[in-house]
Amino acid sequence: MRIAVPVVEGSLSTHFGHCDFFALIDVDPESRTILGREDVAAPPHQPGLLPGWLAERGANVVIAGGMGGRALELFNARGISVVLGAPNGDPVGLATDYMTGTLRTEQNRCDH
């Protein structure tokens, strides 16, 4: 499984489409362990681009603070699960919390 986390200044980016890079975190879902991490520079912001771009990089799950409705629909259409309302934090820590079922989420922080 590959989890994508948008990152700015080393922490989860609150604005999904305007991050510096994506931490692509490979995990073993059975053992719930982190296998590796690859940081990939985000492409310039363009509505509708990221779902396909992340799918091409093997993402199965996206952890985000907030996301617009259109992006959410596009991820769902590609079979990529989206976790919204994640707190700011270290990408590996967020992925670990997701895998162990301890990730605390709030409401979608996006207003569009």
C-alpha positions, 0 to 999 in steps of 0.5 A: 500500500502507498499512502500520499501525504501533502507536505509543506515545511515538513508537516501535513499541508492544510491546503492539499493542492498547494503543497511543496511535495508529497511524501509517498509512504510505502506500508505493509498493511498486514504488519502495519509497518513502514517500508519506505518513503519517497518525497516527490515534488508537487506539480504546479497547481492545476485543478483536477491534475493531482488524482491522476498524477498520484495514481501514476505514482501508485498511491492507494490512500491520500491523507489530507487536512482538506480537499475540494469536492471535485478532487474528492470525486476524482480520487474516488473515481480512481479507487484511491481512498481519501482521509480528510480532516487529518491534523498537522503532523509528520507524514510518517507519523500520520501514516503510522496512525492511519495504519494502526487505526489511531489517526484522529480526524476532524472535519474537512478543512477545505471550503471549496 
